[in-house]
Structures are given as structure tokens and as C-alpha cells.
């Protein structure tokens, strides 16, 4: 049974993702620091990690502004990278399918 699921995932990798490109872009723009765009794409682990990083950065910012700014910069770099990948239509969902505009 597991082998059939793996074969279906590999075969479906060439097809476009079922997620909407514009929705992913808007989620990344407005809620990127919470990882919502990654959660929408099915990347639960990395989406939760971005949200955790943002919370940690906010806590660090309250203690030490310099280290907090550096932590926010690190999280922001990941979000900016995702935003650019979405804009260039190279962002992938959890199955490795690119989230791109409908043709």
C-alpha cells in the first residue's frame, strides 16, 4: 500500500500544485513571519519553525535589541526567499509540485 502511494506522489510531481498562486503570495506578504504561507503549502514543519523563530526573535528583542534584530533578520531572510520563490513561480508544495499561476 505504501509503495502505491509513493508511486502516485512521484507521478504527480510533474503536475502543478492544487494550491492557488495568488493566495500563497498574499499569505507570504502579510503573514510570512508566522509561516502561514508554508502551512498553506503543506509544509507544516518549516511553517511551525518560522512561527517559532518569530516568537523567539520577539522575546530576544525584548531582552537585547541587537540580538533581537539579528534574529528577526534571519527569519526575514527566509520569508524574503520564499516571497521571491513564489513571485518567480518556483515555490513548491509539500509534494514537490510548483505552485504557479494557472495557464
Secondary structure, 3 states (H helix, E strand, C coil): CHHHHHHHHHHHCCCCCCCCHHHHHHHHHHHHHHCHHHHHCCCHHHHHHHHHHHHHHHHHHHHCHHHHHHHHHHHHHHHHHHHHHHHCCCCECCCCCECCCCC
